[in-house]
Amino acid sequence: MTKRREQDGIFKYHVAKRAIPLDLLTLVKFTDHPTHRGSSSSRNHRSVASSTSASSNSGGQSENGEPQTLYPFTIHNNGRNGGPMMWFTDTSSGRVEWRQKLDEAIGLRKVVQESNRVFEIETLSLHTFTVPPVGYPLAPSTWNDNSITGKVTCSIPFNTPDGRRLVAIGCAEGIWIGFRHDSTSMRRVLHLKFVTQCTMLDDFGLFLVLSDKQLFAYHIEALVPTPQHTTASTASQTPQKLSGNREVQFFSVGKMLDRTFVIFMRKKGSDSHFHVLEPVLEKIHERPRAPSGRFGIFRPPKQEWFKNFKEFFLSSDTYDLIFLKARVAILSKNGFEIMDLNDTSSTVIPQKDNRLTPMLQRHESCRPIGIFRSREQEFLLCYSVFGVYVDKQGVPSRSSCIVEWEGNAESVAFHAPYVLLFDPRFIEIRHVETGRLSQIVMGHDVRCVWDGRGHSLNNDGTPGANSEDEMVQEAHVHAVYNHPEPVAQTPGRPLRPVTQHVFELIPTIPLYLPGSLSSPSTATYFPQTDSFTPPRSPQLRPSTSYLS
């Protein structure tokens, strides 16, 4: 922004960049000593005018011909294109005024945001999971098993047959399971190394874990037995290994045409090889047979809980696979490859377009991270630094089809009608249909550990313009960040580990004013009755996350 110019009684400013969201603005320093225009400290920095002082002239001198004195202050934009910025005013009172106005704007924004946030944080675990402090060896072999668990990497909520609402959390040292919202109930059930993914196959009673690039399947009853349950006694205590040794990069679970599939990818040179498995219900619940063998060597009989459905490969690096209604979307360096599993034919989207070429060239290192339905005939393709709206053919569908993120997203999740973009410093929440920024959740080393997949394998549903009234109140997204208040270190004693706060993002219930235009019905929201009755919340209709 430059100094204001007056024309016909109207003040105008030239805005060179997008406005900084107040949620990402930090006031750094307003006490630096004044400097003179033309000095090295003020050169190449911005000057601003205030209503209490005269704007600076181009010659760098005051009216009496002396060098002009400038008063610097520093602010910081925490966004992707931000950083520290030094500004100057021509009076000390002007600098004070800027500080007051910015403090007022930030404070007002916090009040408004607190009243209008679309998600709130609910703790899943607060003190169970820890990482080494700065300066501590990072090699797991040097960790104390009783104090450091390593980074939390994944989680999945599930319910047991007797109605217990549990959550499984994976990290570098294994799998913990406990009651949701009871941090003290967390117990380690699997001693595994380098866990990176986990999920539940609810219809089959199986728990899948990717540990040290090896994919395993466990009977959930073997991990969390249900008292007096019929399957508890028949569940095999031995897991089944679904892959080779240290070759799986990632896996994905979904349902197509009423059939459930597990697809994992292994890297072979520069190619990505995909293996499609289908669970066999009869084999999973078959009673384990006694081991048999000859010459005194007993081997347990091999039980195949999954059957091979198909194998295929792509000659490119791939990052993820997302199930759609009748196809899968494979996220690769080429873009989004939409594939039919029946004949493995694929089409890459988005289609080439002059509006996209400059953006892709400017961000050569950006990669695809997610695909979501925004309208009945439209999708939002999410890259790490921007999103683009396309139709079913992959052609940009709007005149302004690109939405640039404030952060550099490492992952993305979806809870209709919002996409949640995870930058290591904050969570950026935007409306999937409009692309507008709705909320920012700040944190340190923020990561998404569950993006909603695996919770419901039914992919039917479409977010719409009025879908705030239909938001599912159950959490579909889990995240983690380092605890904002580090424990004070005592000199001379070993460094204490840093705790990780694992939480879920629960949508808030929309509030409506009596008779407002945004009320869910045309009638007055608070009915006039003789007796007082508390207002009811809008009816919430179930919705799902990943759509085709």
C-alpha positions as CSV (number, residue, x, y, z in Angstrom):
1,M,0.0,0.0,0.0
2,T,1.2,3.5,-0.8
3,K,0.3,6.8,0.7
4,R,-3.2,7.8,0.1
5,R,-4.3,10.2,-2.7
6,E,-7.3,12.5,-2.5
7,Q,-9.5,13.0,-5.6
8,D,-12.8,14.8,-5.5
9,G,-12.9,14.5,-1.7
10,I,-12.3,10.7,-1.9
11,F,-9.2,9.1,-0.4
12,K,-7.7,6.3,-2.5
13,Y,-5.0,3.7,-1.9
14,H,-3.1,1.6,-4.4
15,V,-3.2,-2.0,-3.1
16,A,-0.3,-4.1,-4.6
17,K,-1.0,-7.5,-2.9
18,R,-3.9,-9.4,-1.4
19,A,-5.0,-8.3,2.0
20,I,-3.4,-10.1,5.0
21,P,-6.0,-12.1,6.9
22,L,-6.0,-10.7,10.5
23,D,-5.8,-14.3,11.8
24,L,-2.3,-14.5,10.2
25,L,-1.1,-11.0,11.2
26,T,1.4,-10.6,14.1
27,L,2.5,-7.3,15.4
28,V,6.3,-7.6,16.0
29,K,7.9,-4.3,17.0
30,F,6.7,-0.7,17.4
31,T,9.6,0.7,19.5
32,D,12.5,1.0,17.0
33,H,14.4,4.3,17.0
34,P,13.5,6.8,14.2
35,T,15.5,6.9,11.1
36,H,16.0,9.3,8.2
37,R,14.7,8.8,4.7
38,G,17.4,7.5,2.4
39,S,19.2,5.6,5.1
40,S,19.9,1.9,4.6
41,S,17.3,0.9,7.1
42,S,14.5,2.8,5.4
43,R,15.5,2.2,1.8
44,N,13.3,-0.4,-0.1
45,H,10.7,-0.4,2.7
46,R,7.2,0.9,2.7
47,S,6.0,4.2,4.1
48,V,2.5,4.8,5.3
49,A,0.6,7.9,6.1
50,S,-1.6,8.5,9.1
51,S,-4.6,10.8,9.7
52,T,-2.6,12.6,12.4
53,S,0.4,13.5,10.2
54,A,1.2,15.0,6.9
55,S,2.2,12.5,4.1
56,S,5.9,12.4,3.2
57,N,7.1,14.2,0.1
58,S,9.1,12.7,-2.7
59,G,12.2,14.7,-1.9
60,G,12.8,13.1,1.5
61,Q,12.9,16.5,3.2
62,S,10.5,18.3,5.5
63,E,9.1,21.7,4.7
64,N,12.1,23.6,6.2
65,G,14.5,21.6,4.1
66,E,15.8,19.3,6.8
67,P,16.1,15.5,6.2
68,Q,12.7,13.9,7.1
69,T,12.5,11.6,10.1
70,L,10.6,8.3,9.8
71,Y,9.3,6.0,12.5
72,P,9.5,2.3,11.7
73,F,7.3,-0.6,12.8
74,T,7.4,-4.3,11.9
75,I,4.5,-6.7,11.3
76,H,4.6,-10.3,10.2
77,N,2.4,-12.1,7.7
78,N,2.3,-15.8,8.7
79,G,0.9,-16.9,5.3
80,R,2.7,-18.6,2.4
81,N,3.7,-15.3,0.7
82,G,4.3,-13.5,3.9
83,G,7.2,-12.8,6.2
84,P,8.4,-9.7,8.2
85,M,7.5,-6.3,6.7
86,M,8.8,-3.0,7.9
87,W,6.7,0.1,7.5
88,F,7.3,3.8,8.3
89,T,5.2,6.7,9.4
90,D,6.3,10.3,9.4
91,T,5.4,11.0,13.1
92,S,5.6,9.2,16.4
93,S,1.9,9.7,17.0
94,G,1.2,8.2,13.6
95,R,3.0,5.0,14.6
96,V,1.1,4.9,17.8
97,E,-2.1,5.3,15.9
98,W,-1.2,2.4,13.6
99,R,-0.6,0.2,16.6
100,Q,-3.9,1.1,18.2
101,K,-5.8,0.6,15.0
102,L,-4.2,-2.8,14.3
103,D,-4.7,-4.0,17.9
104,E,-8.3,-2.9,17.6
105,A,-8.8,-4.7,14.3
106,I,-7.2,-8.0,15.5
107,G,-9.1,-7.9,18.8
108,L,-12.4,-7.3,16.9
109,R,-11.6,-10.1,14.5
110,K,-11.0,-12.5,17.4
111,V,-14.3,-11.7,18.9
112,V,-16.1,-12.1,15.6
113,Q,-14.2,-15.4,14.8
114,E,-15.0,-16.8,18.2
115,S,-18.7,-16.2,17.6
116,N,-18.7,-17.5,14.0
117,R,-16.2,-20.3,13.9
118,V,-17.4,-23.3,12.0
119,F,-15.3,-25.9,13.9
120,E,-14.3,-26.2,17.5
121,I,-11.5,-28.4,19.0
122,E,-12.3,-31.4,21.2
123,T,-9.4,-33.2,22.8
124,L,-8.7,-36.8,22.2
125,S,-5.3,-37.1,23.9
126,L,-3.2,-34.4,25.6
127,H,-0.3,-36.0,27.5
128,T,0.1,-39.6,26.1
129,F,2.1,-38.8,23.0
130,T,5.5,-37.0,23.1
131,V,8.3,-36.1,20.8
132,P,12.0,-35.3,21.6
133,P,12.8,-31.7,22.5
134,V,15.0,-29.6,20.4
135,G,18.6,-30.8,20.8
136,Y,17.6,-34.4,21.6
137,P,18.8,-37.3,19.4
138,L,16.1,-38.1,16.8
139,A,17.0,-41.7,16.3
140,P,14.3,-44.0,18.0
141,S,17.0,-46.3,19.3
142,T,18.1,-43.5,21.7
143,W,14.6,-42.9,23.1
144,N,13.3,-43.8,26.5
145,D,10.3,-46.1,25.8
146,N,8.6,-44.8,28.9
147,S,8.7,-41.1,27.9
148,I,8.9,-40.7,24.1
149,T,6.4,-42.1,21.6
150,G,7.5,-40.2,18.5
151,K,5.2,-38.2,16.1
152,V,1.6,-39.1,15.9
153,T,0.9,-40.1,12.3
154,C,-2.6,-41.5,12.1
155,S,-5.9,-42.2,14.0
156,I,-9.3,-43.7,13.4
157,P,-12.5,-43.7,15.5
158,F,-14.6,-46.8,15.8
159,N,-17.3,-48.4,17.9
160,T,-17.3,-51.9,19.5
161,P,-20.3,-54.2,19.3
162,D,-21.1,-53.4,22.9
163,G,-21.3,-49.7,22.2
164,R,-17.9,-48.4,23.4
165,R,-16.8,-45.3,21.4
166,L,-13.1,-45.8,21.0
167,V,-10.2,-44.2,19.0
168,A,-7.0,-45.8,17.8
169,I,-3.9,-43.5,17.4
170,G,-0.7,-44.6,15.7
171,C,2.8,-43.2,16.1
172,A,6.4,-44.2,15.7
173,E,6.2,-46.6,18.6
174,G,3.0,-48.5,17.9
175,I,-0.8,-48.3,18.3
176,W,-2.7,-46.9,21.3
177,I,-6.5,-47.4,21.8
178,G,-8.7,-45.6,24.4
179,F,-12.0,-44.0,24.9
180,R,-12.8,-40.8,22.9
181,H,-12.4,-37.7,25.0
182,D,-10.7,-39.5,27.8
183,S,-7.0,-38.9,27.4
184,T,-6.1,-41.0,30.5
185,S,-7.6,-44.2,29.0
186,M,-5.0,-44.5,26.2
187,R,-3.2,-47.9,26.3
188,R,-0.7,-49.4,23.8
189,V,-2.2,-52.5,22.2
190,L,0.4,-53.0,19.4
191,H,4.2,-52.7,19.8
192,L,5.0,-51.8,16.2
193,K,7.6,-49.5,14.7
194,F,7.1,-46.6,12.3
195,V,3.3,-46.7,12.0
196,T,2.1,-44.4,9.3
197,Q,-1.5,-45.4,8.5
198,C,-4.3,-47.2,10.2
199,T,-8.0,-47.8,9.5
200,M,-11.0,-49.9,10.3
201,L,-13.1,-52.2,8.1
202,D,-16.2,-52.0,10.3
203,D,-18.2,-54.5,8.2
204,F,-15.5,-57.1,8.5
205,G,-14.2,-56.4,12.0
206,L,-10.7,-55.9,10.8
207,F,-8.1,-53.3,11.8
208,L,-5.5,-52.4,9.1
209,V,-2.0,-51.0,10.0
210,L,0.9,-49.9,7.8
211,S,4.0,-50.3,9.9
212,D,7.5,-50.0,8.6
213,K,6.1,-50.1,5.0
214,Q,4.4,-53.5,5.8
215,L,0.6,-53.9,5.7
216,F,-1.0,-56.0,8.4
217,A,-4.6,-56.9,9.2
218,Y,-5.8,-57.7,12.8
219,H,-9.1,-58.9,14.2
220,I,-10.3,-56.0,16.2
221,E,-11.6,-58.5,18.8
222,A,-8.0,-59.6,19.3
223,L,-7.0,-56.0,20.2
224,V,-10.1,-54.9,22.1
225,P,-12.1,-58.0,23.2
226,T,-15.8,-57.6,23.8
227,P,-16.9,-59.5,26.9
228,Q,-19.4,-62.3,26.3
229,H,-19.3,-61.6,22.5
230,T,-19.5,-64.6,20.2
231,T,-16.7,-63.5,17.9
232,A,-14.2,-62.9,20.7
233,S,-13.5,-66.6,21.2
234,T,-13.3,-67.3,17.4
235,A,-11.2,-64.3,16.4
236,S,-7.6,-65.2,15.4
237,Q,-5.0,-63.7,17.6
238,T,-2.5,-63.8,14.7
239,P,-2.4,-61.0,12.2
240,Q,-2.3,-61.5,8.5
241,K,0.4,-59.8,6.5
242,L,-1.0,-58.4,3.2
243,S,2.3,-57.3,1.6
244,G,5.9,-58.1,1.2
245,N,8.8,-56.7,3.3
246,R,9.1,-52.9,3.5
247,E,7.6,-52.1,0.1
248,V,4.3,-50.4,0.7
249,Q,4.2,-46.6,0.4
250,F,0.5,-46.1,1.2
251,F,-2.8,-47.8,1.1
252,S,-6.5,-46.8,0.7
253,V,-9.8,-48.3,1.6
254,G,-13.2,-47.7,-0.1
255,K,-16.3,-49.2,-1.6
256,M,-17.4,-49.3,-5.2
257,L,-20.6,-51.0,-6.4
258,D,-21.3,-52.4,-2.9
259,R,-17.9,-54.1,-2.9
260,T,-15.1,-53.2,-0.4
261,F,-11.5,-52.9,-1.7
262,V,-8.1,-52.4,-0.1
263,I,-5.5,-50.9,-2.5
264,F,-1.9,-50.5,-1.6
265,M,1.0,-49.1,-3.7
266,R,4.6,-50.3,-3.8
267,K,7.4,-48.6,-5.5
268,K,9.4,-50.4,-8.1
269,G,12.0,-48.2,-9.8
270,S,10.2,-45.2,-11.2
271,D,6.9,-47.1,-11.5
272,S,4.0,-47.3,-9.0
273,H,2.6,-50.8,-8.7
274,F,-0.9,-51.1,-7.2
275,H,-2.4,-54.2,-5.7
276,V,-6.2,-54.4,-5.3
277,L,-7.5,-56.8,-2.5
278,E,-11.0,-57.7,-1.6
279,P,-11.9,-59.0,1.9
280,V,-13.6,-62.4,2.2
281,L,-16.2,-62.3,5.0
282,E,-16.4,-66.1,5.4
283,K,-12.7,-66.5,5.8
284,I,-12.4,-63.7,8.3
285,H,-14.9,-65.1,10.7
286,E,-13.9,-68.7,10.2
287,R,-12.8,-70.4,13.5
288,P,-9.0,-70.9,13.6
289,R,-7.9,-74.4,13.0
290,A,-5.4,-76.2,15.0
291,P,-1.8,-76.2,13.7
292,S,-0.6,-79.4,11.9
293,G,2.6,-80.7,10.5
294,R,5.0,-83.6,10.0
295,F,8.2,-84.6,11.8
296,G,7.3,-82.7,14.9
297,I,7.2,-79.3,13.0
298,F,3.8,-77.6,13.4
299,R,2.7,-74.7,11.2
300,P,-0.5,-72.8,11.6
301,P,-2.8,-73.2,8.6
302,K,-2.8,-70.2,6.3
303,Q,-6.1,-68.3,6.3
304,E,-6.6,-65.9,3.4
305,W,-8.8,-63.0,4.7
306,F,-8.3,-61.2,1.4
307,K,-8.4,-62.3,-2.3
308,N,-6.5,-60.7,-5.1
309,F,-8.8,-58.7,-7.4
310,K,-6.4,-56.9,-9.7
311,E,-2.9,-55.5,-10.2
312,F,-1.8,-52.5,-12.3
313,F,0.9,-49.9,-12.5
314,L,1.6,-46.3,-13.5
315,S,4.9,-45.0,-14.9
316,S,5.0,-42.0,-12.5
317,D,5.4,-41.0,-8.9
318,T,2.0,-41.3,-7.0
319,Y,1.1,-39.8,-3.7
320,D,-2.4,-41.1,-2.8
321,L,-5.5,-42.9,-4.1
322,I,-9.1,-41.7,-3.4
323,F,-12.2,-43.8,-4.0
324,L,-15.0,-42.1,-6.0
325,K,-18.4,-43.5,-6.8
326,A,-17.5,-45.8,-9.6
327,R,-13.8,-45.0,-10.2
328,V,-10.7,-44.1,-8.3
329,A,-8.6,-40.9,-8.4
330,I,-4.8,-41.5,-8.3
331,L,-2.9,-38.4,-7.3
332,S,0.4,-38.3,-9.2
333,K,2.9,-35.7,-10.5
334,N,0.9,-35.7,-13.7
335,G,-2.2,-34.5,-11.9
336,F,-5.4,-36.5,-11.1
337,E,-5.7,-39.8,-13.0
338,I,-9.3,-40.9,-13.0
339,M,-9.3,-44.7,-13.5
340,D,-11.9,-47.4,-14.1
341,L,-10.7,-50.5,-12.1
342,N,-12.5,-52.9,-14.5
343,D,-10.2,-52.1,-17.5
344,T,-7.7,-49.8,-15.8
345,S,-8.3,-47.1,-18.4
346,S,-7.6,-43.6,-17.1
347,T,-7.9,-40.0,-17.9
348,V,-5.7,-37.2,-16.5
349,I,-7.4,-34.0,-15.2
350,P,-7.5,-31.1,-15.3
351,Q,-7.5,-30.6,-19.0
352,K,-4.9,-28.2,-20.4
353,D,-6.2,-24.6,-20.1
354,N,-4.5,-21.2,-20.6
355,R,-5.8,-20.1,-17.2
356,L,-4.0,-22.9,-15.4
357,T,-0.7,-23.0,-17.3
358,P,0.8,-19.8,-15.6
359,M,-0.2,-21.1,-12.2
360,L,1.3,-24.5,-12.7
361,Q,4.5,-23.0,-14.2
362,R,4.8,-20.6,-11.2
363,H,4.4,-23.5,-8.7
364,E,6.3,-26.3,-10.4
365,S,6.9,-28.1,-7.1
366,C,3.2,-28.1,-6.1
367,R,1.4,-31.5,-6.0
368,P,-2.2,-32.7,-6.0
369,I,-3.5,-33.5,-2.5
370,G,-7.3,-34.0,-2.8
371,I,-10.4,-34.0,-4.9
372,F,-13.9,-33.1,-3.7
373,R,-17.3,-32.5,-5.2
374,S,-18.3,-28.8,-4.9
375,R,-21.6,-29.0,-6.9
376,E,-23.6,-31.6,-8.6
377,Q,-21.6,-31.4,-11.8
378,E,-18.4,-29.8,-10.5
379,F,-15.3,-30.8,-8.5
380,L,-12.6,-28.9,-6.6
381,L,-9.1,-30.2,-7.3
382,C,-6.8,-29.3,-4.4
383,Y,-3.1,-28.7,-5.0
384,S,-0.6,-27.8,-2.2
385,V,-0.8,-24.1,-3.0
386,F,-4.1,-23.6,-4.8
387,G,-7.4,-25.2,-5.9
388,V,-9.2,-25.3,-9.3
389,Y,-12.8,-25.9,-10.1
390,V,-13.5,-28.3,-13.0
391,D,-16.5,-30.0,-14.5
392,K,-16.8,-33.8,-14.9
393,Q,-14.6,-33.7,-18.0
394,G,-11.8,-32.0,-16.1
395,V,-12.3,-28.6,-17.9
396,P,-12.1,-25.5,-15.7
397,S,-15.8,-24.6,-15.0
398,R,-15.7,-21.0,-13.9
399,S,-14.3,-17.7,-15.2
400,S,-12.4,-17.3,-11.9
401,C,-11.6,-21.0,-11.5
402,I,-8.5,-20.7,-9.2
403,V,-8.4,-20.2,-5.5
404,E,-5.0,-19.6,-3.9
405,W,-4.5,-20.8,-0.4
406,E,-3.0,-18.6,2.3
407,G,-0.7,-21.5,3.4
408,N,1.4,-24.2,1.8
409,A,-0.9,-27.3,2.4
410,E,0.8,-30.6,3.1
411,S,-2.6,-32.4,3.3
412,V,-6.3,-31.8,3.0
413,A,-9.5,-33.1,4.6
414,F,-13.1,-32.7,3.9
415,H,-16.2,-32.3,6.2
416,A,-19.0,-31.1,4.0
417,P,-19.3,-28.3,3.1
418,Y,-15.8,-27.3,4.1
419,V,-12.3,-28.3,3.0
420,L,-9.6,-28.2,5.7
421,L,-6.0,-27.4,4.4
422,F,-3.1,-28.3,6.7
423,D,-0.1,-26.0,6.7
424,P,2.5,-26.8,9.5
425,R,1.6,-23.5,11.1
426,F,-2.2,-23.5,10.8
427,I,-5.4,-25.1,9.5
428,E,-7.1,-23.2,6.7
429,I,-10.8,-23.9,6.5
430,R,-12.7,-22.9,3.3
431,H,-16.2,-23.4,1.9
432,V,-16.0,-26.0,-0.8
433,E,-18.4,-24.3,-3.2
434,T,-17.3,-20.6,-2.8
435,G,-13.7,-21.1,-1.9
436,R,-14.1,-18.4,0.8
437,L,-11.9,-18.5,3.9
438,S,-14.1,-19.3,6.9
439,Q,-11.7,-20.0,9.8
440,I,-8.1,-20.4,10.7
441,V,-6.8,-22.6,13.5
442,M,-3.3,-21.7,14.6
443,G,-0.8,-24.3,15.9
444,H,2.8,-25.5,15.8
445,D,3.8,-28.5,13.7
446,V,0.1,-29.0,12.7
447,R,-0.7,-32.3,10.9
448,C,-3.8,-34.1,9.8
449,V,-3.9,-37.6,11.2
450,W,-7.4,-38.6,9.9
451,D,-9.1,-37.1,6.9
452,G,-12.5,-38.9,7.2
453,R,-11.8,-41.8,5.0
454,G,-12.6,-45.2,6.5
455,H,-15.4,-43.8,8.7
456,S,-18.1,-44.4,6.2
457,L,-17.6,-46.3,2.9
458,N,-20.9,-45.1,1.5
459,N,-19.9,-42.4,-1.1
460,D,-23.4,-41.0,-1.8
461,G,-24.1,-37.4,-1.1
462,T,-23.4,-33.9,-2.4
463,P,-22.5,-30.7,-0.5
464,G,-24.6,-27.7,-1.6
465,A,-25.0,-24.1,-1.0
466,N,-27.2,-24.6,2.0
467,S,-25.4,-27.6,3.4
468,E,-24.4,-25.8,6.6
469,D,-27.9,-26.8,7.8
470,E,-27.1,-30.4,7.0
471,M,-23.6,-30.7,8.5
472,V,-22.9,-33.9,10.3
473,Q,-22.2,-33.1,14.0
474,E,-19.9,-36.1,14.4
475,A,-16.2,-35.3,13.8
476,H,-14.8,-36.4,10.4
477,V,-11.3,-34.9,10.9
478,H,-8.5,-35.5,13.4
479,A,-5.4,-33.4,13.8
480,V,-2.4,-33.0,16.1
481,Y,0.0,-30.2,17.0
482,N,2.7,-29.7,19.6
483,H,1.5,-28.4,22.9
484,P,1.6,-24.6,22.8
485,E,2.9,-24.3,26.3
486,P,6.2,-26.1,26.6
487,V,7.2,-27.3,30.1
488,A,9.8,-25.2,31.7
489,Q,13.2,-26.9,31.7
490,T,15.2,-27.1,34.9
491,P,18.9,-26.3,34.4
492,G,21.2,-29.4,34.9
493,R,18.4,-31.9,34.4
494,P,17.6,-33.9,31.2
495,L,15.4,-32.2,28.7
496,R,11.7,-33.0,29.0
497,P,9.8,-34.3,25.9
498,V,7.3,-32.1,24.1
499,T,3.7,-33.3,24.4
500,Q,1.4,-33.6,21.4
501,H,-2.2,-32.5,21.5
502,V,-4.4,-34.9,19.5
503,F,-7.8,-33.5,18.8
504,E,-10.9,-33.8,16.6
505,L,-12.6,-30.9,14.8
506,I,-16.3,-30.8,15.5
507,P,-18.6,-28.6,13.5
508,T,-20.6,-26.0,15.4
509,I,-24.4,-25.8,15.2
510,P,-25.4,-22.7,13.2
511,L,-27.2,-20.0,15.2
512,Y,-30.2,-18.1,13.7
513,L,-31.8,-14.8,14.8
514,P,-35.6,-14.7,15.0
515,G,-37.1,-13.9,11.6
516,S,-33.7,-13.5,9.9
517,L,-33.4,-14.2,6.2
518,S,-31.0,-17.0,6.9
519,S,-33.5,-18.8,9.1
520,P,-34.2,-22.4,8.1
521,S,-37.8,-21.6,7.4
522,T,-40.0,-18.7,6.4
523,A,-41.9,-18.8,9.7
524,T,-40.6,-17.0,12.8
525,Y,-37.9,-19.2,14.3
526,F,-39.1,-18.7,17.9
527,P,-42.8,-19.6,17.8
528,Q,-45.1,-17.4,19.9
529,T,-46.7,-19.7,22.6
530,D,-48.1,-19.3,26.0
531,S,-45.4,-21.4,27.6
532,F,-41.7,-20.9,27.1
533,T,-40.0,-23.6,25.0
534,P,-36.3,-23.4,24.2
535,P,-35.5,-23.1,20.5
536,R,-34.5,-26.2,18.6
537,S,-31.4,-26.5,16.5
538,P,-31.8,-27.0,12.7
539,Q,-32.4,-30.6,11.6
540,L,-29.1,-32.2,10.7
541,R,-29.0,-34.6,7.8
542,P,-26.2,-37.1,7.5
543,S,-23.6,-36.4,4.8
544,T,-20.4,-38.1,3.7
545,S,-16.9,-36.9,3.0
546,Y,-15.5,-38.3,-0.2
547,L,-17.6,-38.0,-3.3
548,S,-17.3,-39.0,-7.0
